[in-house]
Amino acid sequence: MALFSAMMGAALAPVGTKRALAAEVDAVGATAPIGFAEVIERVRPAVVGIRVKTDQRGLDVERRQSIPPGSLLDRFFKQFGVQIPGDPLPGSDVTVGSGFLVSGDGYIVTNEHVIAGGIEIEVTMDDGKVHSAKLIGGDPQTDLALIRISAPDDLPYVRFAEAEPRIGEWVLAIGNPFGLGGTVTAGIVSARGRDIGEEPYNDFIQIDAPVNKGNSGGPTFNVRGEVIGVNTAIYSSSGGSMGVAFDVPAETVRSVVRQLREKGHVTRGWVGVYLQEVTPGIADALNLKNTRGALVAQLDEGPAARQGVEAGDVITFVNDHELKNPRDFARTVAAIAPGTVINLRLLRNAQEMSLDVTVGEHSRTANARSEEQPEPGEKSALGLTLAPARSISGAGDEGVVILDVKPGRGALDGGLQVGDIIVAVSGRGISTAADLNSMVDEARARAKRTILVRIKRAGTMSFVAVPIT
């Protein structure tokens, strides 16, 4: 089965100043251009190769653990010998990637994973000249970094596209695959808005232009010579190009690079909610008309909790922006400056309400995780065997622990697992198997097809819609 073959090589960024190299190409007609030579001649001088000498011992523990040991991705990367951020290439302390100039005074965008752990950064220009570079700042959440070379002003640079690319548009990727600097490949935009399981702040563009290891951090251009995205990852079963590559969109790059240039790091808005998708089953259990929005599964001691948001609320709007899903919420709030008051429109018990919340500043924290061996319990509705949480060491005092799930019953279909702690059903807390049985009977009497179960799994709260018919 094909999997993500890793973050390949380098990234790109925006900015603007003196003589930009964005191609002054006439409007593209309905037919495809005969060739791309003129565009390439204009923009390629701004694309660079990046070579980084790394001190693997200097990489922090968090980055080494960004892909859990033994996970599917971890095993895949090791099988194909692909570099993991924070993991050295076999027998080498050098990584290669790509980048591009976004200003005439030497600022270059690349991928954060290209320069991670770097003690020396070397940039090779299109004309073969080599410069030392210094790191201005990096952002692991979007895998973008900004570096700078000391060179005479008025270096060639490129601009970011203002408009989003359309699916089917021609695109050109330029980079340093396998150390082959200045390599150009062509393809089209295959899709937009791709979620590839990375941090929630990216909404990837998918392209089919061949992209390989070493292209990371390099730019993808439209036929007008504008950067539409930064090459960051590929989807592959072999470690090489299979025609599926992913770019960080220009809009995201522009925002991140602006902050990196101004202060060396990225500040993001945060309100302290853990969100999940509103599935059709959850929508049915909550009497919702559609699956848009984001379901609040858990809250930190943050702005949202202090200002009235509750677990089980479905957030539908941030100010006047209607939310599609949890990722949409994360990107929208992250772009808002801490201290700003925002309006959240939400549904609680199928009733509309509005709350004003003051945005805080995002910080990443790790959740504690524990595993306990279940003990004998009591059989209940839906094919579950349950025990009060207080009777299971380490499970806490709230809810009931699932000790067994009988195949062929609604609980298994709904996604409940052994070890889950059921803390509430349909918004009401439970402490025994009898509580669950009573609530299931009540829901059936009301002709409900599903019930909404709130669970704690590995220290994290979430909701599960469980069929009861």
Secondary structure as GFF3:
##gff-version 3
##sequence-region A 1 469
A	DSSP	beta_strand	3	7	.	.	.	ID=ss1
A	DSSP	alpha_helix	37	43	.	.	.	ID=ss2
A	DSSP	three_ten_helix	44	46	.	.	.	ID=ss3
A	DSSP	beta_strand	47	54	.	.	.	ID=ss4
A	DSSP	three_ten_helix	56	58	.	.	.	ID=ss5
A	DSSP	alpha_helix	61	64	.	.	.	ID=ss6
A	DSSP	alpha_helix	72	80	.	.	.	ID=ss7
A	DSSP	beta_strand	94	101	.	.	.	ID=ss8
A	DSSP	beta_strand	107	110	.	.	.	ID=ss9
A	DSSP	alpha_helix	112	115	.	.	.	ID=ss10
A	DSSP	beta_strand	118	124	.	.	.	ID=ss11
A	DSSP	beta_strand	130	139	.	.	.	ID=ss12
A	DSSP	beta_strand	144	149	.	.	.	ID=ss13
A	DSSP	beta_strand	170	175	.	.	.	ID=ss14
A	DSSP	three_ten_helix	177	179	.	.	.	ID=ss15
A	DSSP	beta_strand	183	194	.	.	.	ID=ss16
A	DSSP	beta_strand	204	207	.	.	.	ID=ss17
A	DSSP	beta_strand	219	221	.	.	.	ID=ss18
A	DSSP	beta_strand	227	236	.	.	.	ID=ss19
A	DSSP	beta_strand	245	249	.	.	.	ID=ss20
A	DSSP	alpha_helix	250	263	.	.	.	ID=ss21
A	DSSP	beta_strand	269	270	.	.	.	ID=ss22
A	DSSP	beta_strand	273	276	.	.	.	ID=ss23
A	DSSP	alpha_helix	280	285	.	.	.	ID=ss24
A	DSSP	beta_strand	294	299	.	.	.	ID=ss25
A	DSSP	alpha_helix	303	306	.	.	.	ID=ss26
A	DSSP	beta_strand	314	318	.	.	.	ID=ss27
A	DSSP	beta_strand	321	322	.	.	.	ID=ss28
A	DSSP	alpha_helix	326	334	.	.	.	ID=ss29
A	DSSP	beta_strand	341	348	.	.	.	ID=ss30
A	DSSP	beta_strand	351	358	.	.	.	ID=ss31
A	DSSP	beta_strand	360	361	.	.	.	ID=ss32
A	DSSP	beta_strand	378	379	.	.	.	ID=ss33
A	DSSP	three_ten_helix	381	383	.	.	.	ID=ss34
A	DSSP	beta_strand	384	388	.	.	.	ID=ss35
A	DSSP	three_ten_helix	389	391	.	.	.	ID=ss36
A	DSSP	beta_strand	400	405	.	.	.	ID=ss37
A	DSSP	alpha_helix	410	414	.	.	.	ID=ss38
A	DSSP	beta_strand	421	425	.	.	.	ID=ss39
A	DSSP	beta_strand	428	429	.	.	.	ID=ss40
A	DSSP	alpha_helix	433	445	.	.	.	ID=ss41
A	DSSP	beta_strand	450	457	.	.	.	ID=ss42
A	DSSP	beta_strand	460	467	.	.	.	ID=ss43
###
